[in-house]
Amino acid sequence: MQRTRIYLVRHGQVEGHEEKRYNGQVNVSLTPLGREQSDRVCDCLVDIPLDAVYSSDLDRSRYCAELIAAAHNLTASTCESLRELNIGVWEGRTWDELQEAYPEDWRERQRDLVNFQVPGGESLQDAADRIRPTILQIIANHPDSNVVLVAHGGANRIILLDAIGAPLKQAFSIEQDYGCVNIIDYFVDGNSVVKLLNGTAYQKPKMVSERPCVGQR
């Protein structure tokens, strides 16, 4: 059956990763390890025939996407709609800071992860509503193709939850490590299958057609 395979990648490690924080749509820089992780992802996909590369337009995702695209003589297409959750006035601040400055809002977000909206930002539902049409359009534009999509932890979780038919409230039931690779097959009958979840790129694939360049965490 005809399918579109998406290699869904999370960008590499970013500066400030030592403390849990919400970067949101701030353009934070990759660490040296983050750039190395991007190189690893690029290397692991080098032998896979790719038809297109997409990414969030934020620098941390675009860096990896452009490496992959260049290795396949492609041009990475950037999409603002694939950005991370806009976390409003919380962007760039650590979890510890936020729990002290906004204790009630913090508790409310824990109670309703899907619908709570940080002042100046968007809810998880809002983010899903802008990401979903882009994924559907990419699938429609690339039938029977291999496509790379480089995005963010939150954005990736939304895409993966939709692929397995899970509700948004389960967002943190899925891990997305820096520089990870996921594989999702989307079929013409509307079904989808997650072939790989949160794989880490370390070694060459044995079978390019079915197995990505991933190793154990």
N, C-alpha and C positions, 0 to 999 in steps of 0.2 A: 504494500500500500504506500502511496506517495506520502512523503513526510518532509517537514522542514525541521532540521536539527539546529538548535541554538546552543552554542557554547557560551554559557553565562558566566562572566568573570567578575570578581570583585577587585577593585584597585588594590595596590600594594599599601604597605604600612605608611602611616602619615605621622608628621611631627605632632607631639603632644599625646601620642598613643599611651604613654605610661599611666595617665589618669583617664578614667572613664569620663567622656565628655560628649556633648552633642555638637558635631561640626556642622551638620546640616548642609546649607548651600554656600558656606564660607569656602574660599579657595585655599585650603591648607596644602602645604607642600609635602611631597613624599620624602621619607627618610632614605638614606643610602640602601637600607634593607628593602624598603618599598620599591626602589628602582630595580634592585636585584630580583625581587619577586616578579616584577613586570617582565624582566628579561627571561625568567624561567618559564612564565606562561607563554611568551612568544616562542621560545625554543620548543616547547612541548607541542605547539600547534603547527610548527613549520611544515611538517609533512602531510598535514590534513588539507585536502583541497577545499578552500574557502571561496564563497561567492560574494560575501559582503561582510563589512565590519561596521558596527555601530557603537556609539558610546554616549554617555552623559557629556555635556559640554564643559563640566568642571575639570580643571587641570589634572587632578589625581587619577581620574578615569581615562581622560583623553590621552595621557602619556602612554599608557599600556596599549590602548586601541591603535594609536599611530605606529607603535613598534610592530604590532601584529600585521597591520595593513601594509606597511612598507615591505615586510618579509614576503608578502603574497602579491606584490605589485597592485595593491588596491589603495583606495583612499577611504579613510575612516569618515563616516557620516556622524556628526554630532547632533544630539537632540536635547534641547532644554527640558523636554518632558520626561527624560530619564534621570533627572537630578535626584539627589537624596531628598528626604522629607525636609521641607522648610520648617524649621523649629523656632522661627520668630526671634523673640528677645532672648531665648535660651541659647542661641547659636554661639559656639566657641567657649561655652562655660562648662565647668566640670559638674558631675552629678552631685558632688559634695556641696559645691557652691549653690546649686539650684535647690537642694533640699533645705538649705539654711535660709535662702532668700525667698523661696516660694513654697513653703511647706504644704499649704492647702492645695495649690495647683499640682504639686508633685503627687500628693495622695489621690487627687481626682484623676490624674492621668493613669495611675496604677489601677484605678477602679474601672476606667473606660478608655482603654488604649486606642480603640478604633475611632471614637468620636471626639475625644478631647482635643481642643485646639489651643495651642500656646498663643498668647497675644502676639499678633503680627505674623503668625505662621499658618500652618495648615494641619488638619487632622490626618491620621493615617488613611481614613476613608477618602479625603481629598486627594492625597498622593496616589492612591490606587486608581481614582477616577481619571487622573491625567496620564498614568503609566499604561493602563490597560489598552486604550485605543492605539497607542504607539506599537505595542507588542502585536496586536492584531494586524496592524498595517504592515509591519515588517514580515510577518508570516505570509500575508497575502501577496506581498511583493516578491517573495522568494520561495515559490513552491519547489519542492524536491531539491532543496539546497542546504548547504552548511553555512551558518551565519554566526559570527562572533558578536556578542553584546557585552560591553564593559560598563558596569554601573557601580552601585554602592550596596552596603549591607542592608539598609532598609528597603531600597528599591528591589534588590534581588529577592528578598523574603516575600515581597508582594507577588512577584512573578512566580516564584516557586509554590507559594500557597495556592495560587490560582491553578497551577499546573496539576496539583494533586487534589484540587477541590476542597481545600481546607479553609476555614474562616480566617479573616484578618486578625482576630483576637489571638490566634496561635502564632503570631509573628515571631515571638522569641522562643518558640519551640524548634526553630531551625537555626543552626549556627552557620555563619558566613565569615570565615577567617580571611585575613588580608591575603590577597593573591590567590584565592581559591578559584576552582573551575567547577561548574555544574554543567550537566548535559540534559537538555529537555528535547524530546521528539514531539512535534505537533503534527497530527494526522489530518487528512482532508475531511474525515468524518467528524471532526471537532474534538476527538479525544487527544489526550496528551500523556506522556510517560516520562518521569524523571529517571534517566539512566544513570546519573551520577550526582551525588550531593556533596558539596564542600570538599572536593578533591584538591589535593595540593600538588602542584606541578614540580616533579623532581626528576623523572626519568622518561626516556623515549617510549612511545607506544609499541607494543608488539604487533597489534593489528590496527592499522590506521582507520579502517572503515568502521570499527565498532568500539575501539578502546582508546581513550584520550591519553595524553602524556601526564599521568598522575601516579602518585605514590601514596603510601599510607601516611596519615597525619602523624 
